[in-house]
Amino acid sequence: MLVVADDPLARAGLATLLAGQPGCSVVGQVAGDVDLAVTRQVYRPDVLVWDLGWGDPTQSLERLAGLHDVPVVALVSDEAHAADAWAVGARGLLRREADAESLAAALRSVALGLVSLDPALAAALIPPQDQVLTPPAEELTPRELEVLRLVAQGLPNKAIAQRLEISEHTVKFHVNAILGKLGVQSRTEAVVHATRLGLIFL
């Protein structure tokens, strides 16, 4: 497994914690802002454990959204961050203070294609039955849905422009329109909200 965390102390602590667990082999530890495509080629992990830290995890969540070929267990500080991490593709969710045994069990589960959730966080993923999700004020166009799907894959505007053979300025225009229609402030919020509404699927 590969340990990902911005805080070097958290990285070292997780690596040490997991090294003593049966069946756990830590192949490396990196910060969240490294080139993950290259890092995965170097380490070839079966699973990632990603500590999202105590602060605003928006940037980490955007990078996590681009990971579709390796399962991720996300360590979160609260329920709101758990819902966001789940929406962008994490398949294991634990609190940052989880013990070694729980963490190792979660990593083994997601590596086998299963889902592993801390019961205290699971409730954040299931909205109350009386909670109604607000649909977009204006329906997204087919092109905006295309752009949104690529945003959900973690692609920046330049890569989206190349993929769709349009200008970067046009991509930025579509992203701003998507944010406005969904009533959100960031790309991550757009992906989370659109996923909950069933507009896109990760």
DAQUIGI-V268809 format. One record per pair of residues at least 4 apart in sequence whose C-alpha atoms are under 6 Angstrom apart, sorted by the first residue. I is the first residue (numbers start at 1). J is the second residue. D is the distance in Angstrom with one decimal. If there is no record, write none. Layout:
I,J,D
I,J,D
//
This chain:
1,26,4.9
1,27,5.7
1,45,4.9
1,46,5.8
1,47,5.0
1,48,5.5
2,26,6.0
2,27,5.7
2,28,5.1
2,29,5.7
2,45,5.7
2,48,4.9
3,29,4.5
3,49,5.1
4,29,5.8
4,30,5.1
4,31,5.5
4,32,5.7
4,50,4.6
5,11,5.5
5,31,5.0
5,32,5.5
5,50,5.9
5,51,4.9
6,31,4.6
6,32,5.4
9,13,6.0
13,17,6.0
15,19,5.9
17,100,5.9
36,40,5.9
40,44,5.0
47,70,5.8
47,71,5.1
47,72,5.9
47,111,5.8
48,72,4.7
49,72,5.8
49,73,4.8
49,74,5.9
50,74,4.8
51,74,6.0
51,75,4.7
52,57,5.8
52,75,5.9
52,76,5.7
54,77,5.8
57,61,6.0
62,154,5.8
62,188,5.9
63,154,5.9
65,88,4.7
65,89,6.0
65,152,5.9
65,153,5.5
65,154,5.1
66,153,4.4
66,154,4.0
72,90,5.0
72,91,5.8
73,90,5.9
73,91,6.0
73,92,4.0
73,93,5.7
74,92,6.0
74,93,5.1
75,94,5.0
75,95,5.3
75,96,4.8
76,82,6.0
76,95,5.0
76,96,5.4
77,95,5.9
77,96,5.9
79,121,5.6
79,124,5.6
83,124,5.9
83,125,5.4
85,90,5.6
86,90,4.9
87,192,5.2
91,115,5.2
92,115,5.7
92,116,4.6
92,117,5.6
93,117,4.9
94,118,5.2
106,116,5.4
109,114,5.2
110,114,4.7
110,115,5.6
117,122,6.0
136,181,5.4
136,182,4.9
137,181,5.8
138,181,5.7
140,144,5.8
144,174,5.9
150,155,5.9
151,155,5.4
152,191,5.7
155,159,5.9
157,168,6.0
158,168,5.6
161,165,5.6
161,166,4.9
161,167,5.5
161,168,5.2
179,183,5.8
179,184,5.2
184,189,6.0
189,193,6.0
190,194,5.9
191,195,6.0
194,199,5.1
194,200,6.0
195,199,5.9
195,200,5.2
195,201,5.9
//
